[in-house]
Amino acid sequence: MEPAEGTIFNPYLRDPDIRQREEFLLLALFVAGKSAKVQQRKLHWFLDRISFYKIPSNKEFFTPFDILHYMQDETIEGFLRFCGVGQYARLTRAISWLVRNEELDLETCTRDDLVACPGLGMKTASFFLMNTRPVMDVACLDTHILKWLRDECNYKDVPMTTPTSKKQYLKWEEVFLSEAEKRRSSPRELDFEIWKKYEQKQQDTYYDSRYVSTNAEPPVIE
């Protein structure tokens, strides 16, 4: 999961509006395990396609969640497939839960609020919060962070992949936050610094210039 530089959302914006928060949360879901640059283009395509969906409302302004709220799960999945996003079952469940949970406030929600969503884990929730709040002491424990803790900080028992248990995630998050504090850096700033260091050493195995699926029929716009 790459840092948010250059995405549709400005990670340093101090007061993002609701549309920007919704779009960034969708991006966080889309990029899990994928290339951010590729998934960003697919998200643009997805948002463009759903904007034509007619909903029974007289509101003048619609956010992505407003539109998705009125869709059946199979329609959401149809748009995802048409845009070639991947991970269709997980994303359909997560999006369906998010847009129907009226108590969830993306401006004030906690990480625990977000991980209650099926298919949305600690790393994705942390990625969202770290890039949509001015200051947030959370860590997005992706592979570049774990590698850095092993190689540069000599924590030899750091896991190779993102911990799946909350207990282990919080343990290594605390280690990373401690390292950030030592360097008088915010978690977000240190994350980006580390990612840039390893960027040239990693190959993007997910890239496919044919990022829009040609094997799916577009959902019916009602």
C-alpha positions in Angstrom: 0.0 0.0 0.0 1.8 3.1 -1.3 1.7 6.4 0.6 -0.9 8.9 -0.6 1.3 11.3 -2.5 -0.2 12.2 -5.8 -3.6 10.6 -5.2 -7.0 12.3 -5.8 -6.9 13.4 -2.2 -4.4 15.9 -0.8 -3.1 14.2 2.4 -2.0 17.5 3.9 -5.4 19.1 3.4 -6.5 20.2 6.9 -10.2 20.2 6.3 -11.2 17.7 3.7 -14.9 17.7 2.8 -17.2 14.7 3.0 -16.7 13.8 -0.7 -13.0 13.8 -0.4 -13.1 11.6 2.7 -15.4 9.1 1.0 -13.3 9.0 -2.2 -10.1 8.5 -0.1 -11.7 5.7 1.9 -12.7 4.0 -1.4 -9.1 4.4 -2.6 -7.8 2.9 0.6 -10.0 -0.1 0.0 -9.1 -0.4 -3.7 -5.3 -0.2 -3.2 -5.0 -2.9 -0.5 -2.4 -5.3 -2.0 -2.4 -3.4 -5.3 -0.5 -0.6 -7.0 -1.9 2.8 -5.9 -1.3 4.4 -9.3 -3.2 1.8 -11.2 -6.0 1.6 -8.6 -6.3 5.4 -8.6 -7.2 5.4 -12.3 -9.7 2.6 -11.7 -11.3 4.6 -8.9 -11.6 7.6 -11.2 -13.4 5.4 -13.7 -15.6 3.8 -11.0 -16.6 7.3 -9.7 -17.3 8.5 -13.2 -19.5 5.5 -14.0 -21.6 5.6 -10.8 -22.2 9.3 -11.2 -24.7 8.5 -14.0 -26.8 6.2 -11.7 -30.2 7.8 -11.0 -31.3 7.9 -7.4 -34.7 8.9 -6.0 -33.6 12.1 -4.3 -34.1 15.8 -4.8 -30.7 16.7 -3.4 -28.6 19.0 -5.5 -25.3 17.5 -4.3 -24.5 13.8 -4.2 -21.5 12.2 -2.7 -20.3 8.8 -3.8 -21.8 7.1 -0.7 -25.2 8.8 -1.5 -25.3 7.1 -4.8 -23.9 3.7 -3.7 -26.4 3.7 -0.8 -29.3 3.2 -3.3 -27.6 0.3 -5.2 -28.1 -3.4 -4.6 -25.0 -5.4 -3.8 -25.1 -7.0 -7.2 -25.1 -3.6 -8.9 -22.2 -2.4 -6.8 -20.3 -5.5 -7.8 -21.2 -5.0 -11.4 -19.6 -1.5 -11.5 -16.5 -2.9 -9.8 -16.2 -5.6 -12.4 -16.8 -3.3 -15.3 -13.9 -1.1 -14.0 -11.6 -4.2 -13.4 -11.0 -3.3 -9.8 -10.5 -6.9 -8.5 -11.3 -8.4 -5.1 -15.0 -8.1 -5.9 -16.5 -10.0 -3.0 -14.5 -8.2 -0.4 -15.0 -4.7 -1.9 -18.8 -5.3 -2.4 -19.2 -6.3 1.2 -17.1 -3.4 2.5 -18.8 -0.8 0.4 -22.3 -2.1 1.1 -21.6 -1.9 4.8 -20.0 1.5 4.7 -22.7 3.2 2.7 -25.5 1.8 4.8 -24.0 2.5 8.2 -25.5 5.9 8.9 -23.9 6.2 12.3 -20.4 6.2 10.8 -18.9 9.7 10.6 -15.7 9.8 8.5 -14.7 13.0 10.1 -14.7 11.7 13.7 -14.6 7.9 13.4 -12.0 5.8 15.2 -10.0 3.0 13.8 -12.1 0.5 15.8 -15.2 2.0 14.1 -13.7 1.4 10.7 -12.4 -2.1 11.3 -15.9 -3.2 12.2 -16.5 -3.1 8.5 -16.1 -6.5 6.9 -13.1 -6.6 4.6 -11.5 -3.5 6.1 -8.5 -4.2 8.3 -6.1 -2.4 10.6 -3.8 -1.4 7.9 -6.5 0.0 5.6 -8.1 1.9 8.5 -4.8 3.3 9.5 -4.0 4.4 6.0 -7.3 6.3 5.8 -6.9 8.0 9.2 -3.2 8.8 8.7 -4.0 10.7 5.5 -7.3 12.4 6.4 -6.5 13.8 9.9 -4.0 16.6 10.6 -2.2 14.5 13.3 -2.9 10.8 13.9 -0.6 8.5 15.8 -1.3 5.3 13.8 0.9 3.3 11.5 0.2 1.7 8.2 2.2 -1.5 8.7 2.9 -2.3 5.1 5.9 -4.4 3.9 8.2 -1.4 3.4 7.7 -0.4 7.1 8.3 -3.9 8.3 11.4 -4.3 6.2 12.7 -1.0 7.5 12.2 -2.0 11.1 14.1 -5.2 10.4 16.9 -3.8 8.3 17.5 -0.3 9.7 16.3 -0.7 13.3 17.5 -4.3 14.0 14.2 -5.7 15.1 14.9 -9.2 13.9 11.5 -10.7 14.9 9.4 -8.3 12.8 6.9 -10.3 10.7 7.4 -10.4 7.0 3.8 -9.4 6.3 1.2 -7.2 7.9 0.1 -8.8 11.2 -3.4 -10.2 11.0 -4.0 -10.1 14.8 -4.9 -6.8 16.4 -2.5 -7.6 19.3 0.5 -8.1 17.0 -0.5 -5.1 14.9 -0.6 -2.8 17.9 2.7 -4.2 19.2 4.6 -3.3 16.0 2.7 -0.1 15.5 4.0 1.0 18.9 7.6 0.2 17.9 7.2 2.2 14.7 5.7 5.2 16.5 8.6 5.1 18.9 11.1 5.2 16.1 9.2 8.1 14.5 9.3 10.0 17.8 13.0 9.4 18.1 13.4 11.1 14.7 11.0 13.9 15.6 8.9 12.9 12.6 5.2 12.3 12.3 4.2 8.7 11.4 3.0 9.9 8.0 6.2 11.7 7.2 8.4 8.8 8.2 6.2 6.4 6.3 6.7 8.4 3.1 10.4 8.8 3.7 10.8 5.0 4.0 8.7 4.3 1.0 10.7 6.6 -1.2 13.9 4.9 0.0 12.7 1.5 -1.1 10.7 2.6 -4.1 13.5 2.1 -6.6 14.3 -1.3 -5.3 10.9 -2.7 -5.7 9.2 -3.8 -8.9 5.5 -3.0 -9.3 4.2 -6.5 -10.1 0.6 -5.4 -10.3 0.8 -3.0 -13.2 -1.4 -3.6 -16.2 -1.9 -0.8 -18.7 -5.2 -2.4 -19.6 -6.6 -1.3 -16.3 -10.2 -1.2 -17.5 -11.8 -4.6 -17.8 -13.0 -5.6 -21.3 -14.7 -8.8 -20.2 -17.5 -7.2 -18.2 -20.7 -5.7 -19.3 -21.5 -2.3 -17.8 -24.3 -2.3 -15.2 -27.6 -0.9 -16.3 -27.9 2.7 -15.3 -31.4 3.1 -13.8 
